[in-house]
Amino acid sequence: MARIFLLSFFCFIVFTTPAHAYLDPGTGSMILQALAAGVVAVAIFWRNLLGKAKQLFGGTGTTKEQNEERGGPGDS
């Protein structure tokens, strides 16, 4: 399987033709914006995932009592 992948990759690299394409500044800006949004989304996802894992395994996650002490929403 790896052999087929390497052979096809080699063929794509060797037998390419020029595309004569143009990327204007607006397109480049959209690409950079999409990349930045992807990086931020992954960072927030991992932060939330780690926070939930810490709560699950008894880490420093926020408990209901700690939230009430800070004046956050609670069951009053």
N, C-alpha and C positions, 0 to 999 in steps of 0.2 A: 504494500500500500504506500509506504513511504517512497519507494522507488518511482511509482507512477506520479506521485505528487512532485518529486524533484524533477522528473523528466518534463512534465507539463509546465512547471515553473520555468525551467530552462528554455523551453520552446516559446513561452510568452515573452521572455526577456530578449531572446535572440531575434525572433521574427516580428518585432514590432515595427510599426510605421508611424511617421509623425502625424499627430492629430490636428495640427494647425488650429488649436483652440486658443481662446483668449479669456482670461479671467479679469474682469474689471474690478475696481476697488470695492464696489458694493458687494460683489460675490465673495471676495476675500474677507470682507468685514462680516458677512453672514457666516462664513466658515469659522472664523475666530470666535464669534459669539456662540455658535453651537458647541464648539470645543470647550469654551469657558463654562457654559451652562452644564455640560456633561461632567466636568470636573467638580463643580459645586454640588451637583446632584449626588455624585458618588460619595463625596466627603460627608454630606448630610446623612446619607443612607448609612454609612459606616458608623458615624457618631451615634445615631439613634440605635443601631444594632448593638453597639458596644454598651450603651447605656442600659438597654433592656437586658443584656447578658449580665451586667453587673448587678442589676436589681434581682434577677433570677437567682444568681449564685451568692447573694448576700454581700455585694460590694458596697460602694458608697452611693447607691441610688437614693433618690428622694422617697421617703416613706410618707404616709398620710399624716403622721404626727409632726414631722419636720415641716411639711407643707403648711399645716395649721399654725405652727409657731411663727412662720414667716408672714402670716397674714394672707396666705393664698386661699383659694377656694377650698372649702371643706364642708362637711355635713354638719351644719349647726342647727 
